[in-house]
Amino acid sequence: MTDGDGDAEREHRRAAAMAVERELSVLFSRARSLSMSLAAQVHPGLDAASYALLLHVADVGSARAAEVVDRTGLDKSTISRQLARLVELGLVERAQDTSDGRARIVRLTEDGEHRLDQVRTERRKKLRRKLTTWSTDDLHTLSTVLSRLNEDL
């Protein structure tokens, strides 16, 4: 390999990395926009950040607020403020922890679960419609590469 070959490879890799950065920027921008739209569908008073927390609470089932802080890596005051908003909107409730009567857990209310389930079901249908032209191999490849990216980030 000559120095010219090495330079060409470095330039090719740099261009590929720039393309990944550009596509991730577009993806993240669209994801933010989608999150704002989905949040409004769950409840008109719900913002995108609180929607993300609502998804997290739904995924863990029920948890102490301190556990939510640990799992999300967000600041305790941020979680507290967002949880208060979710409680105010009737999407989340604070309940007594049956394993420790002194502690409180947060979990979705029945209404929160219903609203979120409706939005998630519709979101999945739309995504599946968008991907109908993709081959199964392409879907597996995308899933694998996204999983690797999530692990590395």
C-alpha positions as CSV (number, residue, x, y, z in Angstrom):
1,M,0.0,0.0,0.0
2,T,1.4,3.4,-0.9
3,D,0.9,6.6,1.1
4,G,-1.6,7.6,-1.6
5,D,-3.7,4.5,-0.8
6,G,-3.6,5.3,2.9
7,D,-4.6,8.9,2.3
8,A,-7.5,7.7,0.1
9,E,-8.7,5.3,2.7
10,R,-8.5,8.0,5.5
11,E,-10.5,10.4,3.2
12,H,-13.0,7.7,2.4
13,R,-13.4,6.9,6.2
14,R,-13.7,10.7,7.0
15,A,-16.4,11.1,4.4
16,A,-18.3,8.0,5.7
17,A,-18.1,9.4,9.3
18,M,-19.4,12.8,8.1
19,A,-22.3,11.0,6.4
20,V,-23.2,9.2,9.6
21,E,-23.1,12.4,11.6
22,R,-25.3,14.1,9.0
23,E,-27.9,11.3,9.0
24,L,-27.9,11.1,12.8
25,S,-28.5,14.8,13.0
26,V,-31.5,14.4,10.6
27,L,-32.8,11.4,12.6
28,F,-32.5,13.2,16.0
29,S,-34.2,16.2,14.6
30,R,-37.1,14.1,13.3
31,A,-37.2,12.2,16.6
32,R,-37.6,15.4,18.6
33,S,-40.3,16.6,16.3
34,L,-42.1,13.2,16.5
35,S,-41.7,13.2,20.3
36,M,-43.4,16.6,20.5
37,S,-46.2,15.4,18.3
38,L,-46.7,12.1,20.2
39,A,-46.6,13.9,23.6
40,A,-49.4,16.2,22.4
41,Q,-51.4,13.1,21.3
42,V,-51.0,11.6,24.8
43,H,-52.1,14.8,26.5
44,P,-52.2,18.4,25.2
45,G,-50.3,19.6,28.2
46,L,-47.5,17.1,27.9
47,D,-44.1,18.3,26.7
48,A,-41.5,16.1,24.9
49,A,-39.2,15.8,27.9
50,S,-42.0,14.6,30.2
51,Y,-43.2,12.3,27.4
52,A,-39.8,10.6,27.5
53,L,-40.1,10.2,31.2
54,L,-43.6,8.8,30.8
55,L,-42.2,6.2,28.4
56,H,-39.5,5.3,30.9
57,V,-42.0,4.9,33.7
58,A,-44.2,2.7,31.5
59,D,-41.2,0.5,30.6
60,V,-40.1,-0.1,34.2
61,G,-43.7,-0.6,35.4
62,S,-43.3,1.0,38.8
63,A,-40.3,2.4,40.6
64,R,-39.1,4.7,43.3
65,A,-38.3,8.2,42.1
66,A,-34.6,7.6,43.1
67,E,-34.5,4.5,40.8
68,V,-35.9,6.6,38.0
69,V,-33.1,9.1,38.6
70,D,-30.5,6.3,38.6
71,R,-31.8,4.7,35.4
72,T,-32.2,7.9,33.4
73,G,-29.1,9.6,34.6
74,L,-31.1,12.9,34.9
75,D,-30.9,15.3,37.7
76,K,-33.1,14.6,40.7
77,S,-34.8,18.0,40.5
78,T,-35.5,17.5,36.8
79,I,-37.1,14.1,37.5
80,S,-39.0,15.5,40.4
81,R,-40.4,18.4,38.3
82,Q,-41.3,16.2,35.4
83,L,-43.0,13.6,37.7
84,A,-45.0,16.4,39.4
85,R,-46.2,17.4,35.9
86,L,-47.1,13.9,35.0
87,V,-49.1,13.5,38.3
88,E,-50.8,16.9,37.7
89,L,-51.9,15.7,34.2
90,G,-53.2,12.4,35.7
91,L,-50.9,10.2,33.7
92,V,-48.7,9.0,36.7
93,E,-49.5,8.4,40.3
94,R,-47.5,8.1,43.4
95,A,-48.4,5.1,45.5
96,Q,-47.1,3.4,48.6
97,D,-44.4,0.8,48.0
98,T,-45.8,-2.5,49.3
99,S,-42.2,-3.7,50.0
100,D,-41.4,-0.7,52.2
101,G,-44.3,1.2,53.7
102,R,-42.2,4.3,54.2
103,A,-41.3,4.6,50.5
104,R,-43.4,5.8,47.5
105,I,-43.3,4.5,44.0
106,V,-44.4,6.1,40.7
107,R,-46.4,4.3,38.1
108,L,-48.8,5.0,35.3
109,T,-52.4,5.7,36.1
110,E,-55.0,3.7,34.2
111,D,-55.7,6.7,32.1
112,G,-52.0,7.3,31.4
113,E,-51.6,3.6,30.4
114,H,-54.6,3.8,28.1
115,R,-53.5,7.1,26.4
116,L,-49.9,5.9,26.0
117,D,-51.0,2.5,24.6
118,Q,-53.2,4.2,22.0
119,V,-50.3,6.4,20.8
120,R,-47.8,3.6,20.8
121,T,-50.1,1.3,18.9
122,E,-50.7,4.0,16.2
123,R,-46.9,4.9,16.1
124,R,-46.1,1.2,15.5
125,K,-48.6,0.9,12.7
126,K,-47.2,4.0,11.0
127,L,-43.6,2.7,11.3
128,R,-44.6,-0.7,9.9
129,R,-46.3,1.0,7.0
130,K,-43.2,3.0,6.3
131,L,-41.0,-0.1,6.3
132,T,-43.2,-2.3,4.2
133,T,-40.8,-2.0,1.2
134,W,-37.8,-2.9,3.3
135,S,-36.5,-6.4,3.1
136,T,-36.4,-8.5,6.3
137,D,-32.6,-8.6,5.9
138,D,-32.5,-4.8,5.8
139,L,-34.7,-4.6,9.0
140,H,-32.4,-7.1,10.8
141,T,-29.3,-5.1,9.7
142,L,-30.8,-1.8,10.8
143,S,-31.7,-3.3,14.2
144,T,-28.3,-4.8,14.7
145,V,-26.4,-1.6,13.7
146,L,-28.7,0.6,15.9
147,S,-28.2,-1.8,18.8
148,R,-24.4,-1.5,18.4
149,L,-24.7,2.2,18.2
150,N,-26.8,2.4,21.3
151,E,-24.3,0.2,23.2
152,D,-21.4,2.4,22.1
153,L,-23.1,5.7,22.9
